Amino acid sequence: ERYGFDRYLHDTGATLIHEDAVGRLYRADMTNDEPLVMVRVTNSTPDLSGHFKEYAIRVPPQIERAHQAVAWSFGLTEQQYRPRVET
């Protein structure tokens, strides 16, 4: 938390590859390893201080869209992930 996600993105050279209402998808090419792909999402419920916490979720490198990445994190396809209400 002290280091910060924005600083991590900068230091790894990650680039925004897709953004939609669900989140933002970033990719960083890693030397001698598979690319690091992460989706950045914002919690839909505020914490006790009233702030909305952001999270980064690592996803497989073949993911191409933010919605697809969040769906994958729930074990669903992009077509299956259609929440009516978020809590």
Secondary structure as the mmCIF struct_conf table of DSSP 4:
data_model
#
loop_
_struct_conf.conf_type_id
_struct_conf.id
_struct_conf.beg_label_comp_id
_struct_conf.beg_label_asym_id
_struct_conf.beg_label_seq_id
_struct_conf.end_label_comp_id
_struct_conf.end_label_asym_id
_struct_conf.end_label_seq_id
BEND BEND1 TYR A 3 TYR A 3
HELX_RH_AL_P HELX_RH_AL_P1 PHE A 5 THR A 12
TURN_TY1_P TURN_TY1_P1 GLY A 13 GLY A 13
STRN STRN1 THR A 15 GLU A 19
BEND BEND2 ALA A 21 VAL A 22
STRN STRN2 ARG A 24 ALA A 28
TURN_TY1_P TURN_TY1_P2 THR A 31 ASN A 32
BEND BEND3 ASP A 33 ASP A 33
HELX_LH_PP_P HELX_LH_PP_P1 GLU A 34 PRO A 35
STRN STRN3 LEU A 36 THR A 42
BEND BEND4 SER A 44 THR A 45
TURN_TY1_P TURN_TY1_P3 LEU A 48 SER A 49
BEND BEND5 GLY A 50 GLY A 50
STRN STRN4 GLU A 54 VAL A 59
TURN_TY1_P TURN_TY1_P4 PRO A 61 GLN A 62
BEND BEND6 ARG A 65 ARG A 65
HELX_RH_AL_P HELX_RH_AL_P2 ALA A 66 SER A 73
TURN_TY1_P TURN_TY1_P5 PHE A 74 GLY A 75
TURN_TY1_P TURN_TY1_P6 GLU A 78 GLN A 80
BEND BEND7 ARG A 84 ARG A 84
#
